[in-house]
């Protein structure tokens, strides 16, 4: 899993069978300090994330199985909308 921020939407009126009803979002991966890392990606979304939301994204083969009976032709999916994060500060001054 990785953290990301939703930075946009992708509209596609024609999609591969099985993708109907899935929203496609542009995600900017971020680190724990909310700094952008790597290039953005497109992820499928069934849970209602929107622009500006911080999200959890999973990618790779596991993302194809968001529907139990039907693998989908996707390689990234939003699996959570983040409410908050807490990071323990390292070192003696943290």
PyMOL commands that set and color helices and strands:
alter all, ss='L'
color gray80, all
select helices_A, chain A and resi 61-65
alter helices_A, ss='H'
color red, helices_A
select strands_A, chain A and resi 2-10+23-29+41-45+54-59+76-81
alter strands_A, ss='S'
color yellow, strands_A
deselect
rebuild
show_as cartoon
